[in-house]
C-alpha cells in the first residue's frame, strides 16, 4: 500500500498498533507533549507530503485533551501538504450531545455538531468512526463520514461463546437501540425485546417496562455504549425478574465511569462484552466479568478500502450469516 501513513494519538496506542499490524505498516513517528501551561504540542516526525494520512484517536480517557491533540495532528499534516487526512475516531466524543431533547433545554448546546465543525476546520477530509450514538451525526459534516458497525464481531462472539444462543432473546435497554437489536436478532433468527425507560435526569433511570418475552431464555442486552452502567444493571434485574435464565450485555463502547465497575461486579451478568474502541486493560483487572472483542480488523479493512477507493459499505452488506 504505497503513499499511506498511519499515525496514532495518545488515547489508544494499542488499537493503533493492531490496525497498523493488520495492514502490514509501521506507525508514523509523532511526538506529543505538553508545555508547562498544559498547552498540547504535536510534532510529526516524518514527511507526509502527497501522502494519504490516517490519524487514529479515540474519544476516551482525557477526552478534551485527546480531542485537541487530534485537531492539532490533523492540522499539522494538512499544512505539511498531505494529499488527504482521515480522522479514525473509533469512539466519537460528545456523541450523546446530538440534539435538544425538550423545550426547556432550548439553551442546551449541540456539542456533537461543534466537534464536527472543529474537525472540518482543522483540515480533516474524511471521518471513519464506529457505532455512532446517533446516526444523524453523519449529517453534521460536509465531508464524507463512514460509520462502521461492530455487528459482525458481535454476531461472531455470540455464536462462539453462548452455547444456548439459538434459544436467546436480543434485548435493547432503550427504544433508541431498537433498530440495532432487530438487525442482530434477524441475522440470528431469534426473538427480540426492548425496555422502555424513563429518566429523571441524565445518568439516572426512573422506571423500566419490558416489552417482549424472555421467560426461560438467555437474554442478551445489546447497546452502543455504557457509561455509569445504571441502565444496563437495572435492565439485567428486570430481565431476571421476568424469567431470563442468563443475562449477557454486549456493548460497542465501554466507557465505565464513576460507579460502573462496582455495579457490574454486583449485577447478575454472566459477562459484559465490549469492543476495544476504548482501552479496557485496567477495567478488566477490576472486573472479571468484562470481556473484550477486537475490532481492529474492521477498522483496518475500512482504511484499506478507503485508500484503494473501494466500497466500505460492502464490508457490512456482504457479511456471511
Secondary structure by P-SEA (a helix, b strand, c coil): cccbbbbbccccaaaaaaaaaaacccccbbbbbbcccbbbbbbbcccccccbbbbbbccccaaaaaaaaaaaaaaaaaaacccbbbbbcccccccccccccccccccccaaaaaaaaaaaaacccccccccccccccccccccccccccaaaaaaaaaaacccccccbbbbbccccaaaaaaaaaaaacbbbbbbbbbbcccccccccccccccccbbbbbbccccccaaaaaaaaaaaaaacccbbbbbbcccccccaaaaaaaaccccbbbbccccccaaaaaacccbbbbbaaaaaaaaaaaaaaccccccccccccc
